[in-house]
Amino acid sequence: MELTDISTKTDATGLHSLGLSGKGVKIAILDSGIDTTHPLFEGKDIKTINLTDEPEEDQYQHGTHVASIIFSLAPEATLLNIKVLDFEGKTSISKIMKAIEVACDEGANIINISGGEESGDCPDDHPLGRLILNKSFSGVMFVASAGNEGPKNRPFIPASCRGVVAVGSMNDMMRTNRYSSRGPVCGRIYPDCVAFGDNVYAALPFNKYGFLSGTSQASPQVSAMLALMKEYCGKSFSKEQIDHFLSLSCSWIEQP
């Protein structure tokens, strides 16, 4: 799916026609880094913070893809490019927690996390869950990919943490992808919503473009749309408010 198609199908184009672009909203991407030399990012406001022991380049070719999806929907948002994934796409919960603290210190309004890991227990009492809930009370909005493990009842963190909008993946026919993780988990409906994550054609490092699929491609669409909402309303929203908006605006998606 082309980025222009996503913009049309999410009705971001309608919001753009009202003059909304994400201007003044800061989105932190906790990912594998961004190739800021890509022509797609020319003139974009991106600050890079590297929390790994590796070069800041996007060696995993993931964060660049995610960033280009965000800019396709919120072209004037400010991005905090916080690198937490190594060249194999791996990280640790402690590093994600540090990145969240850094993002909040840098004034992030929205934190997008396209990654995570399975947890054996409900994460409400997990240190990461408590950190996210605390930061969400201060007005930071969290969005995370729901995971690519299909139907399951095991929590995927941070997406299943309270205070996080968990995003699953659907295809261009508006059917949930079989690989998209779904619950319920922790006694809650999981994920909170779905977005287009199937064969998304977006930027890759070294001046390239390519197709990637997964809930990682879906979550930045929700982050970008929240940026447009914040720009319009001038405020952040609680998880409960976001859930209410989703219940009013989202269509029923057929499960595979």
C-alpha positions in Angstrom: 0.0 0.0 0.0 1.3 3.4 -1.0 1.6 6.2 1.6 -0.8 8.3 -0.4 -3.4 5.5 -0.2 -3.0 5.4 3.6 -3.5 9.1 3.8 -6.7 8.8 1.8 -8.1 5.7 3.5 -7.5 7.2 7.0 -9.0 10.5 5.8 -5.8 12.3 6.8 -6.2 14.2 3.5 -9.5 15.7 4.8 -7.7 16.9 7.9 -4.8 18.3 5.8 -7.4 20.3 3.8 -8.3 22.0 7.1 -4.7 23.1 7.4 -3.7 20.4 9.9 -0.2 19.0 9.5 1.1 18.1 13.0 2.9 21.4 13.4 3.9 22.1 17.0 3.5 18.4 18.0 6.5 16.4 19.1 6.5 12.6 18.4 9.2 10.4 19.8 10.0 7.2 17.8 11.6 4.5 19.9 13.1 2.4 17.1 16.2 1.5 15.2 17.1 5.0 14.1 16.3 7.1 11.1 18.3 7.6 7.9 17.9 11.4 8.0 19.8 11.8 4.8 16.9 10.2 2.8 15.4 12.8 0.4 12.0 12.2 2.0 13.2 13.8 5.2 14.7 16.9 3.6 13.7 19.9 5.6 12.1 17.8 8.3 12.6 18.6 12.0 14.3 15.5 13.5 16.4 15.3 16.6 18.5 12.1 17.0 19.3 10.5 20.4 21.2 7.2 20.3 20.8 5.0 23.4 22.7 2.0 21.9 26.4 1.2 21.6 26.1 1.1 17.8 26.3 3.9 15.2 23.2 6.0 15.0 22.4 4.8 11.4 19.3 2.7 10.9 21.0 -0.7 10.4 17.8 -2.6 11.0 16.0 -0.6 8.3 12.9 -0.2 10.5 12.8 3.2 12.1 13.2 4.9 8.7 10.1 3.1 7.4 8.1 4.1 10.5 9.2 7.7 10.4 8.2 8.1 6.7 4.7 6.8 7.6 4.4 9.4 10.3 5.5 12.2 8.0 3.1 11.1 5.3 0.2 11.8 7.7 1.7 14.5 9.9 4.3 16.2 7.6 5.1 19.1 9.9 5.4 17.2 13.2 8.7 17.3 15.1 10.3 13.9 15.5 12.5 12.7 18.3 14.5 9.8 16.8 15.5 7.8 19.8 17.5 4.7 18.8 16.9 1.7 21.1 17.0 -1.2 18.6 20.3 -2.8 17.5 21.2 -4.0 14.1 19.1 -7.2 14.7 16.1 -5.3 16.0 16.7 -6.2 19.6 16.6 -4.1 22.7 15.7 -4.5 26.4 12.9 -3.3 28.6 15.3 -1.2 30.7 16.5 0.6 27.5 12.8 1.3 26.5 12.2 2.7 30.0 15.3 4.9 29.7 14.1 6.1 26.2 10.7 7.0 27.7 12.3 9.1 30.3 14.5 10.8 27.7 11.5 11.4 25.4 9.5 13.0 28.2 12.5 15.2 29.3 12.7 16.3 25.6 9.0 17.4 25.7 7.5 14.6 23.6 3.7 14.8 23.3 3.4 11.3 21.7 5.6 8.3 22.1 5.5 5.6 19.4 7.0 2.2 20.2 7.0 -0.2 17.3 8.3 -3.2 19.2 8.3 -5.1 22.5 8.3 -8.6 23.9 6.0 -11.2 25.4 5.4 -11.1 29.1 4.1 -14.0 31.2 2.1 -11.8 33.4 -0.2 -8.8 33.1 2.1 -5.8 33.0 0.0 -3.5 35.1 2.5 -3.9 38.0 5.5 -4.2 35.8 8.0 -1.3 36.2 7.5 -0.4 32.5 3.7 -0.5 33.0 4.0 1.8 36.1 6.3 4.2 34.3 4.0 4.5 31.3 0.9 5.0 33.4 2.7 7.7 35.4 3.8 9.5 32.3 0.4 9.2 30.6 -1.1 10.9 33.7 1.2 13.9 32.9 -0.3 14.2 29.4 2.0 12.0 27.2 0.2 9.8 24.8 1.6 6.3 24.1 1.1 4.2 21.0 2.6 0.8 20.5 2.4 -2.1 18.0 0.3 -5.0 19.2 2.7 -7.7 18.0 2.8 -10.1 15.1 2.1 -13.4 16.8 -1.6 -13.9 15.9 -4.4 -14.8 18.3 -3.0 -15.1 21.8 -3.8 -14.5 25.5 -0.2 -13.6 26.5 0.5 -9.9 27.0 2.9 -8.1 24.6 4.6 -5.2 26.3 4.5 -2.3 26.2 1.4 -2.5 24.0 -0.7 -4.2 26.6 0.3 -1.8 29.4 -2.5 0.5 30.7 -2.2 3.9 29.2 -1.0 2.6 25.8 -3.0 2.6 22.6 -2.3 -0.9 21.2 -2.5 -1.0 17.4 -3.0 -4.2 15.3 -2.7 -4.6 11.6 -5.3 -4.9 8.8 -5.0 -5.2 5.0 -6.3 -2.8 2.3 -9.6 -4.9 2.3 -10.0 -3.9 6.0 -9.6 -7.4 7.3 -7.4 -8.0 10.3 -4.1 -9.7 9.3 -3.8 -13.3 10.6 -0.4 -12.4 12.1 -1.8 -9.4 14.0 -1.7 -10.2 17.8 -5.1 -10.1 19.5 -6.4 -11.0 22.9 -8.0 -10.5 25.2 -5.1 -9.9 27.5 -5.1 -8.7 31.1 -8.9 -8.9 31.0 -9.0 -6.1 28.4 -9.9 -6.0 24.7 -6.7 -6.2 22.7 -5.7 -4.4 20.6 -7.5 -1.1 20.9 -7.7 -0.5 17.2 -6.1 -1.6 13.9 -4.5 0.4 11.0 -3.1 -0.5 7.6 0.0 -2.7 8.2 0.0 -5.0 5.2 2.7 -4.4 2.5 3.2 -0.7 3.2 5.5 0.9 0.7 7.7 3.5 2.5 11.2 4.9 2.9 14.2 2.7 3.7 17.8 3.7 4.4 20.2 4.5 1.6 17.8 6.4 -0.6 15.6 3.4 -1.0 11.9 2.5 -0.7 10.4 -0.9 0.0 7.5 -3.0 1.4 7.3 -4.0 5.1 4.4 -5.5 6.9 3.4 -5.7 10.5 1.8 -3.9 13.4 5.0 -1.8 13.4 3.7 -0.2 10.2 0.2 0.3 11.7 1.1 2.1 15.0 2.8 5.2 13.4 -0.5 5.9 11.6 -2.3 6.2 14.9 0.5 8.3 16.4 0.3 10.7 13.4 -3.5 11.0 13.6 -3.2 11.8 17.3 -0.7 14.5 16.4 -3.3 16.0 14.1 -5.9 15.8 16.8 -3.6 17.5 19.3 -2.8 20.2 16.9 -6.5 20.9 16.3 -7.5 20.8 20.0 -4.4 22.1 21.6 -4.3 19.4 24.2 -3.4 15.8 24.8 -5.9 13.1 25.5 -6.1 10.4 28.2 -6.2 6.7 27.1 -9.9 6.6 28.1 -10.7 9.6 25.9 -8.8 8.0 23.0 -10.7 4.8 23.4 -13.9 6.8 23.3 -12.9 8.5 20.1 -12.0 5.2 18.6 -15.3 3.7 19.5 -17.1 6.6 17.7 -14.9 6.8 14.6 -13.6 3.3 13.8 -15.4 0.8 11.7 -16.0 -2.9 12.6 -13.1 -4.9 11.2 -13.7 -8.4 10.1 -11.5 -11.0 11.8 -9.8 -13.7 9.7 
